[in-house]
Amino acid sequence: MNLIVRILVTALALWLTSLIVPNHLDIMGGSSVGGRVLAVIIVAVVYSLVGMIVKPIVSMLSLPLLILTLGLFYLVINALMLWLTTWLTGQEFFGEWGLEVQGGFWWYVWIALIVAILQLVIGVFAPKKS
């Protein structure tokens, strides 16, 4: 149940971020409302899986940088996770669904920061583990 709530919080955060910075973040796929919702959920599933599988490994490998920068390197790690999600969803087997970020590295950092803040705020109102 906790995984489903986490994916839904991520989906809502990604969708809100695409509304906040529409020129730089686009969730592709779905011409109807249902298709659009499905596209957002698929991207959220990929983003959550990348965050659960790859992020702990990258965080452990970059522990000296995290200590040196007092945790600010997490912004770069989150931007890397966003880039990896963009790359994965851009592959052919995802079809028309995917995540696209226009701009350079700093837009990945800003968008990852916005998504993280929205996940934190939305997560406060999400149902807790019983």
Backbone as a ProteinNet text record, in pm:
[ID]
protein_1_A
[PRIMARY]
MNLIVRILVTALALWLTSLIVPNHLDIMGGSSVGGRVLAVIIVAVVYSLVGMIVKPIVSMLSLPLLILTLGLFYLVINALMLWLTTWLTGQEFFGEWGLEVQGGFWWYVWIALIVAILQLVIGVFAPKKS
[TERTIARY]
81.1	0	86	196.5	285.1	345.2	376.2	431.8	330.5	205.9	101.9	84	83.3	70.2	190.3	307.8	428.6	424.1	377.9	367.3	263.5	151.3	48.3	95	169.8	226.3	325.9	408.7	505.2	434.2	327.5	252.2	192.9	134.4	76.7	184.3	299.1	409.1	463.4	477.7	525.4	424.8	296.9	194.3	191.6	197.8	198.7	324.1	436.1	559.5	548.5	482.5	464.5	372.5	287	204.4	281.2	375.8	453.9	556	625.5	725.9	688.2	581.6	532.5	627	713.8	804.9	926.9	949.4	1071.2	1045.1	924.5	891.8	763.8	769.4	653.3	639.1	519.2	487.1	412.3	475.7	421.5	332.3	234.6	148.1	6.4	-84	-223.7	-291.3	-382.1	-454.4	-582.2	-632.2	-751	-709.4	-806.2	-776.3	-728.3	-793.8	-752.9	-613.6	-583.8	-451.2	-344.6	-379.8	-285.1	-256.6	-360.8	-343.9	-257.5	-282.1	-202	-56	-31.8	105.3	175.4	105.7	164.1	195	105.8	127.8	244.1	255	366.6	499.7	505.5	628.7	657.8	554.6	573.9	624.8	576	624.4	773.6	812	953.4	1038.6	991.8	1066.3	1079	973	978.2	1072.1	1068.1	1158.2	1304	1330.3	1467.3	1510.1	1419.3	1450.7	1472.2	1402.4	1417	1535.9	1572.6	1678.6	1813.7	1815.9	1943.2	1989.9	1897.6	1935.4	2014.2	1977.1	2059	2202.6	2217.6	2351.9	2434.8	2376.9	2448.2	2477.7	2384.7	2406.7	2521.9	2530.8	2641.6	2775.4	2775.8	2900.5	2946.6	2852.3	2888.5	2885	2896.4	2892.2	2997.3	3120.4	3216.9	3172.4	3115	3065.5	2945.7	2860.5	2746.3	2791.9	2894.2	2946.8	3016.5	3094	3168.4	3075.7	2964.5	2871.8	2756.8	2764.1	2660.4	2523.2	2521.5	2396.4	2346.1	2409.6	2363.2	2383.1	2470.2	2492	2368.2	2273.8	2147.8	2071.1	2088.9	2025.9	2077.5	2206.5	2265.5	2220.3	2211.4	2164.5	2019.7	1935.2	1796.5	1786.3	1871.1	1872.4	1916.1	2011.2	2055.3	1942.7	1866.1	1753	1645.6	1625.2	1530.1	1580.1	1709.7	1766.8	1755	1781.3	1771.3	1627.6	1531.5	1390.6	1356.9	1406.6	1384.8	1443.3	1562.8	1627.1	1551.8	1513.3	1442.7	1308.2	1232.1	1100.4	1110.2	1225.7	1245.4	1278.4	1296	1328.7	1207.8	1234	1131.3	1022.4	1056.2	957	850.6	867.5	764.7	662.1	691.8	597.2	584	460	435.1	447.5	454.2	460.9	604.2	620.5	754.3	761.6	879.5	909	1013.7	994.7	1089.8	1120.3	1248.8	1293.2	1370.3	1322.7	1394.5	1482.5	1599.4	1694.7	1816.6	1899.9	2022.7	2020.4	2140.5	2159.9	2087.4	2092.3	2032.3	1880.8	1818	1674	1642	1728	1708.4	1717.2	1812.3	1827.1	1703.5	1658.3	1541.9	1416.1	1395.5	1276.3	1281.9	1398.8	1412.3	1386.3	1429.3	1403.4	1254.3	1187.5	1043.3	967.3	1004.8	937.9	959.7	1080.6	1109.2	1029.1	1018.9	940.9	793	741.3	601.1	573.9	666.7	650.2	645.5	726.7	727.7	595.4	547.5	422.7	303.1	295.4	183.4	191.1	311.7	329.5	279.6	276	223.2	74.3	3.7	-140.1	-176.7	-78	-104	-131.9	-210.9	-236.3	-107.5	-96.8	23.7	9.8	125.3	131.2	61.8	-23.9	-100.4	-23.2
-118.9	0	126.2	121.1	236.1	270.2	168.6	191.8	261.4	221.8	283.2	429.8	459.6	598.4	679.6	621.6	691.5	722.2	627.4	648.4	755.3	753	854.7	994	1003.8	1132.6	1181.7	1092.5	1129.4	1172.4	1101	1137	1275.9	1305.3	1437.8	1545.4	1516.2	1612.9	1638.5	1533.9	1551.7	1630	1600.1	1670.9	1818.8	1848.7	1988.1	2060.5	1991.6	2051.6	2081.9	1993.5	2021.3	2141.1	2172.4	2292.5	2417.1	2401.3	2515.2	2559.9	2465.6	2498.1	2430.1	2475.1	2404.1	2410.8	2508.7	2520.8	2430.5	2373.4	2294.7	2150.5	2117.7	1980.7	1940.6	1829	1780.7	1631	1591.6	1449.9	1414	1333.6	1303.1	1180.2	1180.6	1064.8	1092.8	1023.7	1034.6	1156.6	1132.6	1244.3	1273.9	1176.6	1197.8	1218.2	1251.2	1271.9	1141.9	1031.5	902.2	861.3	887.1	856.8	942.9	1068.6	1160	1115.1	1075.5	1027	901.1	810.9	689.8	722.2	820.6	861.6	916.8	997.8	1053.8	942.8	845.5	735.8	647.6	622.6	541.5	611.2	740.4	815.7	815.3	827.7	826.4	690.3	582.4	448.7	436.5	481.3	473.4	560.7	683.5	775.2	717.3	655.6	594.9	474.9	392.3	277	320	421.8	474.8	527.7	597.2	649.5	541.1	428.1	320.1	230.2	214.8	119.6	188.8	292.5	354.5	458.9	537.1	647.2	603.5	494.6	454	415.4	354.3	315.8	438.9	534.3	657.9	737.9	738.4	811.2	751.2	619.1	555.3	582.5	579.2	604.3	749.1	839.7	981.6	1032.9	945.1	983.8	1089.4	1078.6	1185.2	1323.8	1327.4	1455.3	1505.2	1414.8	1454.8	1514.9	1456.2	1508.1	1641.8	1649.8	1772.2	1889.5	1864.2	1972.5	1984.6	1913.5	1915.3	1879	1784.6	1733	1802.4	1911.4	1982.5	1901.2	1803.3	1719.4	1636.1	1626.3	1556.2	1622.5	1752.9	1820.3	1763.2	1739.3	1681.6	1536.5	1462.8	1324	1319.4	1407	1411.7	1451.1	1543.5	1580.7	1462.3	1384.9	1265.4	1161.9	1146.4	1052.4	1098.9	1229.8	1284.4	1262.4	1283.1	1259	1111.2	1022.5	879.6	839.9	898.6	873.2	924.7	1041.5	1096.6	1005	954.9	867	734.3	676.5	548.1	558.5	663.1	676.6	722.1	765.9	802.8	683.9	567	447.6	400.7	323.1	279.8	193.5	112.7	21.2	93	220.7	296.2	354.4	349.3	400.5	550.8	597.2	740.8	805.4	725.9	781.5	814.2	923.5	957.7	1093.1	1123.7	1249.4	1321.7	1450.5	1528.6	1657.8	1686.4	1810.4	1890.1	2011.9	2100.4	2192.6	2215.3	2297.8	2214.3	2269.6	2200.8	2143	2124.9	2063	2138	2270.3	2347.9	2334.3	2310.3	2286.7	2152.9	2055.3	1927.1	1948.1	2030.5	2057.3	2129	2234.2	2310	2222.9	2146.6	2061.4	1953.3	1894.6	1793.9	1856.4	1980	2048.7	2074.7	2119.8	2145.1	2015.4	1908.1	1778.9	1732.1	1745.6	1701.5	1781.6	1912.3	1995.8	1959.3	1940.7	1902.4	1764.7	1670.8	1539.1	1550.8	1638.2	1658.9	1717.8	1819.6	1885.1	1791.6	1724.4	1633.5	1513.1	1466.6	1352	1376.5	1501.8	1534.7	1500	1521	1496.2	1354.5	1276.8	1140.3	1049.5	943.6	849.3	781.6	766.4	707.1	555.9	492.8	347.5	306.6	206.7	164.4	68.4
0	0	0	73.9	82.5	-54.3	-134.3	-266.9	-357.5	-349.7	-433	-395.1	-266.3	-220.9	-267.6	-259.1	-302	-452.3	-530.9	-675.6	-706.5	-636.1	-659	-617.5	-508.5	-466.6	-570.3	-621.2	-725.1	-852.7	-889.4	-1009.7	-996.2	-881.5	-860.3	-860.3	-799.9	-797.7	-938.1	-1017.9	-1155.9	-1239.3	-1222.4	-1298.6	-1259.9	-1129.8	-1086.3	-1134.8	-1135.5	-1185.4	-1333.9	-1408.5	-1551.7	-1574.2	-1476.9	-1486.1	-1443.3	-1350.9	-1301.6	-1405.3	-1467.7	-1570.3	-1701.9	-1767.3	-1885.9	-2005.6	-2011.1	-2124.7	-2112.7	-1994.5	-1973.3	-1932.4	-1888.1	-1850	-1921.1	-1990.3	-2063.5	-2039.5	-2000.1	-1988	-2114.6	-2198	-2329.2	-2324.3	-2412.6	-2427.6	-2383.8	-2448.2	-2410.7	-2470	-2563.8	-2623.3	-2546	-2470.7	-2389.6	-2244	-2160.4	-2018.7	-1954.4	-1986	-1930.9	-1976.4	-2103.6	-2155.3	-2091.5	-2065	-2000.7	-1857.4	-1785.7	-1648.8	-1648.5	-1743.2	-1754	-1783.5	-1869.3	-1901.4	-1777.7	-1699.3	-1577.5	-1477.6	-1465.1	-1370.5	-1415.7	-1545.8	-1595.7	-1569.5	-1595.5	-1568.6	-1418.6	-1336	-1191	-1142.5	-1202.5	-1166.3	-1199.4	-1317.9	-1357.3	-1265.2	-1237.3	-1149.9	-1008.7	-959.3	-825.7	-822.2	-925.7	-931.1	-940.7	-1020.9	-1030.1	-893.4	-825.4	-693.2	-588.9	-602.2	-504.8	-533.2	-659.7	-695	-715	-796.3	-834.5	-733	-678.1	-589.8	-466.6	-396.9	-282.2	-321	-436.4	-481.6	-511.1	-584.2	-617.6	-491.1	-396.9	-271.7	-191.6	-190	-117.4	-185.6	-318.5	-390.8	-378.6	-360.6	-352.8	-209	-113.1	27.6	63.4	14.7	47.1	-4.6	-124.4	-175.3	-96.1	-52.6	29.2	161.5	220.6	346.4	323.1	216.8	186.5	157.9	89.3	53.1	152.2	263.4	366.9	311.5	218.4	163.8	39.2	-2	-121.7	-249.2	-243.9	-361.6	-393.8	-296.8	-324.9	-438.9	-456.7	-571.1	-702.6	-708.7	-829.6	-845.9	-736.7	-743.7	-791.1	-739	-783.8	-930.3	-974.7	-1116.6	-1202	-1153.4	-1225.2	-1233.3	-1126.9	-1128.2	-1227.3	-1235.5	-1331.9	-1474.2	-1496.3	-1628.9	-1666.8	-1571.5	-1598.4	-1631.4	-1561.9	-1593.3	-1732.6	-1767	-1901.1	-2007.4	-1982.1	-2078.6	-2090.5	-1976.6	-1979.9	-2050.4	-2019.5	-2081.5	-2226.3	-2268.5	-2408.6	-2497.5	-2436.6	-2513.7	-2593.7	-2694.4	-2789	-2725.3	-2625.5	-2569.6	-2486.3	-2453.8	-2383.6	-2479.4	-2607.6	-2705.9	-2698.8	-2689.4	-2690.8	-2553.2	-2445.9	-2311.4	-2274.9	-2203.6	-2160.3	-2093.5	-2048.4	-1981.5	-2064.5	-2083.1	-2161.6	-2087.5	-2073.6	-2010.3	-2113.7	-2141.2	-2232.9	-2149.7	-2198	-2125	-2091.7	-2013.1	-1978.8	-1839.3	-1788.6	-1658.3	-1548	-1549.9	-1442.2	-1439.3	-1555.4	-1554.8	-1491.1	-1509	-1439.3	-1288	-1245.7	-1102.2	-1048.2	-1117.5	-1071	-1069	-1173.3	-1179.6	-1072.8	-1051.2	-945.2	-808.5	-788.2	-662.1	-643.3	-748.5	-741.2	-713.1	-782.4	-760.4	-616.4	-564.8	-427.7	-326	-345.7	-252.9	-260	-382.2	-395.8	-336.5	-352.6	-291	-139.3	-84.2	60.2	107.3	37.6	77.5	59.8	-54.3	-79.4	13.6	43	131.8	272.8	315.8	447.9	455.3	344.1	341.2	296.1	255.4	208.3	327.6	304.5	414.9	459.9	588.5	646.8	654.4	671.7	685.4	814.9	806.7	925.2	1011
[MASK]
++++++++++++++++++++++++++++++++++++++++++++++++++++++++++++++++++++++++++++++++++++++++++++++++++++++++++++++++++++++++++++++++++

